[in-house]
Amino acid sequence: MFETGKARRLARMFNARSGRMLCLAFDHGMQVGTVPGTEDPARMLDAAAEAGVDAVILNPGMMVRHGQRLAGGPAVILRIDQTSMWREGTKTAYPDTHQRLVSSVEEAVSLGAEAVITYLFTCNNRPEEETRSFEICGAVAQACRKWGVVHVIEAMAARGGFVRFDDPDVIALNCRIAGELGADLIKTDWCADKGRFAEIATQSLAPVALAGGPARAGIDAVADYARDVIASGAKGLMFGRNVIQQPDVRATLLALKEIVHG
């Protein structure tokens, strides 16, 4: 029964013709507060729905307040954990990454989400922080199997840790671990090596989608990156700042939609 639930929810997240996904990541606020592009959530979510994206990543509070805007539209991936990692280099940063659960798979079901997403950070300076990340992902994966909910694992090297986050060996390690933990979909970093990433995508036990990373200077640069990613075997794009911080959000989404599904 619950495998049927996962299958149905996964089908809602991917385009039936292309077998790929365009997802707007809009979960920045719980990690770093208000950043450019997040000031007017209603406008941004309406643009995403109108452009026909396949999925949107939201935090619980955003889902409660604005989820009705996506009714009948994109699938919802609910962020159920929080990290201090993305505050690196700011006055509110800690010396190392910290992560904690803030919601649950059961709440995601009650809110109507198709999936949940959690971070899996490796190579932290403090091994206990990596341990905590594994414990969170393992528990969530188990709950997702119970409830038939899709589990997206965002598998990345901790920023400020002891390895480069874009090292292809590290990305390969992280993606395979995420697959072994039970991820139904993996979100990860780009290694700028198309051949190597194609190998990673085939060895990760679950479809791999790419994070957008830092905002690029214009829609052409975003499109070039997206083409490289899709050509290398990625099953989707999960872009945030590279969409919401562009001058024309709708045009950016439509261009990415053509690259992903065209």
Secondary structure, 3 states (H helix, E strand, C coil): CHHHHHHHHHHHHCCCCCCCEEEEECCCHHHHCCCCCCCCHHHHHHHHHHHCCCEEEECHHHHHHHHHHHCCCCEEEEECEEECHHHCCCCCCCCCCCEEECCCHHHHHHHCCCEEEEEEEECCCCHHHHHHHHHHHHHHHHHHHHHCCEEEEEEEECCCCCCCCCCHHHHHHHHHHHHHHCCCEEEECCCCCHHHHHHHHHCCCCCEEEECCCCCCCHHHHHHHHHHHHHCCCCEEEECHHHHCCCCHHHHHHHHHHHHHC
